[in-house]
Amino acid sequence: MIARFSLYDFIAVVMPGVFFLWAISTFLGVHLPSSVGPAAGDLTETSVLIVVGYVVGLLLQGVSHRFTEGALLKAWGGFPSARWLLAGDSRFTVTYRQELASALLKRFGITLPQGAVEPHNRSDVMKRNQEIFYRCYRSLEGTSTLPETFNAQYGLFRILLTTFILLGAAALIRVTEALCVDPALRSNSRFPRRL
């Protein structure tokens, strides 16, 4: 059981879950009952919506973690937090990189990887950089709300991207199905035949 409902749960799970339910209901014409079972009333309906939205959000979160994040990491060349710690990356200035290396050494006894990254050891260097990032992230977890906010925003981005991909695919299937079933739609289309 969840000890407490976190910011992440609300922003990255419930909101996208409720949005997905609303979008399916509104745009795709799937009727969702306003209340489930004998329950009726504003508080009850809102509670049921939050619970169902949470469950749908968890399912979307699983899909987004498995598929969307893998595609994003491939496109990005790894997590940005690990990439930005690479010696040749231009995201940070040399001065900032030196300050960061000094702080890591002082706080954790960690030496920031230096030197050019070769293709054969890039995976190991990226993994080590991500471990360094996680160590910093975990050390701030109880002292500030910024790590939780960062994590919630990333989760929201990932799950909304997944949601829009799924909704776009569903809408495309509906349009294709309608055009295939009713040829009159193709001849009466408002879209120009020539581009």
N, C-alpha and C positions, 0 to 999 in steps of 0.2 A: 504494500500500500504506500502511496505517496505521502511523505511526512508533511509537505506543504506544497501549495500550488505556486510555482515560481514564475518569474517574469518570462522565462523561456517558454514554459508551458502555455502561457496565455498568448504571447506574441507569435511564436513559431509553430504552435500546434492548433490551439482553439481557433484563432482568427482565420488561418487558411482553411481549416476544416469547415467552418461555418460559411466562409466565402465560396468554397467548392460546392457545398450543398445548395446555396442560393443560386449559383451560376447554373448548376444542373437543372434546378427547378425553373429558373427564369428563361435562360437562353435555349435550352434544349427541349423544353416543353414536358419534362418529366414531372408529374405531379407528386409532391411529397406531402403527406398528411400533416396538418397543422398540429395535431396532437397524437400521441401514441397511446393506444388503449383508452381506459376510462378517464385518464387525466385530462383536465381542462382548466383553463385559467392562465393569467399572465405569468405568474411566478412559476407555475408548473411547466408551462410551455417553454419558458426561457431556460429553466433548469434542464429540461429534456434536450433542447437545442444545444446547450453547452456540452452536455454529456455526449450526444451524438456527434457534434462538431469535434470534440476532443478525440473520439474514436476514429473518425474519418481523418482528422489531422495526423494521428499516429500512423495510420496506414499510408497516408501521403508522405509522411516523414520517412518511413521505411523505403518507399519507392524512390524518393529523392536522394536518400543516402546511398542506396545501392546503385542507381543508374545515373542520376543527374550529377552527383558529386564526382563520380568516376570520369564522366565526360568533361566536366569543368576542369578537373585536375590535369587531365590529358591536354586540354586546350591551353591551360595556364602554365604548363610545365611544372606542376607541383603546387603546393600551398604557397600563396604569396608570402606568408610569414617565414617560410623556409627559404624561398627564392631570394628574398630581400637580404638575408644574412650571407648570401654567397659573396665571396671576395670581389668578384668582378661586376656585381650588380650596381647600377647607378641610382637606385632609389634613394639611398642615403649618401650624404657627403662623407668625405674621408674623415673629417673631424668628428662627426656624429658616430661613425663606425668605430673610431678609436675610443670615444667616450663609452660606447656600448661594450666594447671589448674589455675596457677597464672595469666597468661596473659588473660584468659577468664574472670576471676573475675575482674581484673583491667579494661579491655576494655569494657566489656558488663555487668558486674555484674552477671555473670552466674557461678554457681557452677557445675563443671563436676561431673556427677553421679559416686558415689563410691560404693564399696561393690559388693558382688557376685550377679550375675543376675540369678534369679529363672525362671524356664520355664513359670510360669504363668504371669510374668511381663516383659519378654524379649521384647515383641512387643512394650510396652510402652517405655522402656529404649532405644530401637533402634530408635523409632520415635523421642524421645527427642534428642538423639545424632545426628540424621540427621538434626534436626532443628538447633542445635548448629553449625554443619558444614555449613548449608546454611547461617546462620548469618555471619560467618567468610568469606564465599565466597562472599556474597553481599557487605561486607565492603571493600573488595579488588578490586571489579569490576572496579572502575574508576581509581584506582591507578597503576594498572599493567596489562599487557597483559596475564599474566600467567593463570588467571581464564578462560579467553576466549579460550586460547590455550588448556587447560586441557579439557574443555567442548567439543571443536571441536574434539580432539583426542578420547575422549570417544564416541562421536557420530559416528565418523568414524569407530571405532572398532565395535560398535553395528550394524551399517548398513552394513558393509562389511561381518560380520558374517551372517547376514540375507541374504545378496546377495548370498554368497557362498552356503548357505543351499538351497535357491531357485534354483540356477543354478545346484547344485548337484542333487536335486530332479528331475528337468526337464531333465537332462542328463540321469538319471537312468530310467525315464519313456521312453525316446527315445530308449535307449538300449533294454529295456524289450519289447517295442513295435516291434522293428526290429527283435528280436529273436522270438517273437510269430508269426509275420506275415510271416517270411521267415525261415522255418526250415533248409534250406540249410546253413544258417549262423551258426547254431549250429553244424552241422557236419563238416564244413570247418573252424571251429574256431581254432585260433592259441593257445588258452589256453589249457594247459594239462588237460586231463580228471581226472588224479589222482593227489592228493596233497601229 
